[in-house]
Amino acid sequence: MIFEKRLAVNLVLATTFLVLVLLVSTPLRVHAVIALLFLYALGFLVYHRRKLAFCRRDGVVAMLLSLYALSHLPVFVMDGYSWRYLSPGLHMVAIIPVYLMLRHCWEEIETGRFRNALEYGAFLGSLGGGLLAFYQAFWLEIGRADGFLFHINFGYLVGSLFFLQVALWPSSRRRALLTLGIALALAATLLSTARGAYFAIPIVLGGVAMLHWRRVGVRNLALGAVAFCVLAVGSYQFVPLVELRVDYTVEEITRTLEGDVRHSSGGRLRLWVVAIEAFKERPLVGLTYGEREALNESLVGTGIINPWVATISRGHAHSQYFETLATGGVVGMAALFFYLIFPCLYFFVRHSRQPENAFYLVGGVFSFAFIVFCLTEVALQHEMIGTYYGFMLVVLYVLAERRKTVIASPGHAESGIASRMEMRGKNASRGSLPRFQAWRRYGTLCSRSGGWVREARVAAGYQLSRV
C-alpha cells in the first residue's frame, strides 16, 4: 500500500540520507527532494485523516515552523502582497506535514536506522564537498571554494555537516569514519573562506565543551584547546587561502580601530547601523524593502552611512538578526527567538537531563551552529538553507523523543543504566563521591546490526552492558 506507515518512515529515512549526501556535493537543490516528501506527506495525512491524533506538543512544533512566515505577514501586506517576504518562511511551513506523518508513524521509527543514515549521509556529503573544495581551490585555483553555491552558503552548509558529525562522534561505533568525515568537512569549510563559518568553529565547540566541562574533564579541555590552536596555526601556515583571509581580516580590524570603515567588514557594520535606523522608523513590524532603500538614500551625507550602503538591494543587512530587526521589528525578533534560539535551548536542557540520549546533543549542536551562522549572514532567507534547517530540526527532534520513549520503556537495559547514572549524580552532589568521578564519563549509545549495543562507561565502576 502506497501510504503504509513502514513505507512512509522509509521515505523519510531515504530523504534524510539524500539531503545530507547531496547538500554540498551536487548542483541539485535538496529542497527539491524535501518537496517530494512534502507531497507524499500530504497524501499520507489525507489517507489516514480519520486516525490522526494530535497533542499540544504537535501544535507547538507546527507553530515554531510557521513563525518565520507569520512574522512577515505585516510587511507582506504593506508591500502589495509581495511573496518574497513569505517564501523563505513557507518553505519551513512545508515541513509540518512531514512532522505530522512521522508522529503518526511513531511506533515504526527505528532510531538505529536513522542514526546510520545520519552518519553515512554526513560522511558522504563531507566527502563530496571536500573533494569538490580541493578541486576548486587547488586544481582550478579559483581563490575560494564555493561548490555549486555562493561561497558563504557553501561554507555554512559544509560547516553544518562538520558539527553534525562532531556531535555524533562521542556515541558512535564508527568513529574512524566520522573522524575522516570531520576532517574533510573542516577542510572544505576552511577552503570556502567564509569567515562566518570560521568563527562558528571555536564558538560552538568551545561553548559545548564548557557546558560539559565536568564530564569532559579539565585535562581533556586543555588538550582540546591546544589541539585547536595547533590546527589554527597549521591552517594559517600551510593553507594559502586561510592565510590570505586571516591577514585580510586583521587588516580590516586594524583599519576599523583607526576609524576607517571603507572595507568589507566596515560596510557590513554600516548595514547593521542602518538596519537599526529602519527599526526606529517602525519598531513593531519594521519597514518594507522599498522603504528601507528609500531610508538608506536619505541617510547618505548624514555621516551615518556612505553612498555604497545606499546601493545595496533591499538594504540587505548580512545578518539574520539585524535583517529581522529592520524588516520584522519586535514581532519578527520575538518569532526569531522561537524558531532559531529556542530549539537549541530545548535540546541542551533535555540533554542535561538525559545525557544517554545522543540525539538531544546532536540537535543542540546543530541548532547552535545555525545561531552562530546567522550572526553574519541572513542564512535562513535562502530557501534551500531554510528548508534544510527546518527538516533537520524536525528529524532530530522526533528521533530524540522516540529514543526517550524507548529508553523509558519497562525492562529496557538503558533505562536501568540511566537511573543508576542519575543516582550516582545525586550521590555525588551529597558528597558520597567526588563529582568529577560520577560525571566525568557518561553513557554512550552506538548502533550495531541486530539491535543496540549500550555502553555505560562510568568511572565509579559500571560494566559494559550489551543487549
Secondary structure, DSSP 8 states (H G I E B T S, - for coil): -TT-HHHHHHHHHHHHHHHHHHTTTSSS-HHHHHHHHHHHHHHHHHHTTTT----HHHHHHHHHHHHHHHHTHHHHHHTTS-GGGTHHHHHHHTTHHHHHHHHHTGGG--HHHHHHHHHHHHHHHHHHHHHHHHIIIIIS--SS--TTS-HHHHHHHHHHHHHHHHHHGGG-S-HHHHHHHHHHHHHHHHHHT-HHHHHHHHHHHHHHHHHTHHHH-HHHHHHHHHHHHHHHHHHHHH-HHHHHHHHHHHHHHHHHHTT---SHHHHHHHHHHHHHHHHHHSTTTB--HHHHHHHHHHHBTTTSB-HHHHTSGGG--SSHHHHHHHBTHHHHHHHHIIIIIHHHHHHHHHHHH-TT-HHHHHHHHHHHHHHHHTTSS-GGGSHHHHHHHHHHHHHHHHHHHHHHHHHHSTT-HHHHHHHHHHHHHHHHHHTSS-HHHHHSS--EEEEETTEEEEE---TTT---EE-
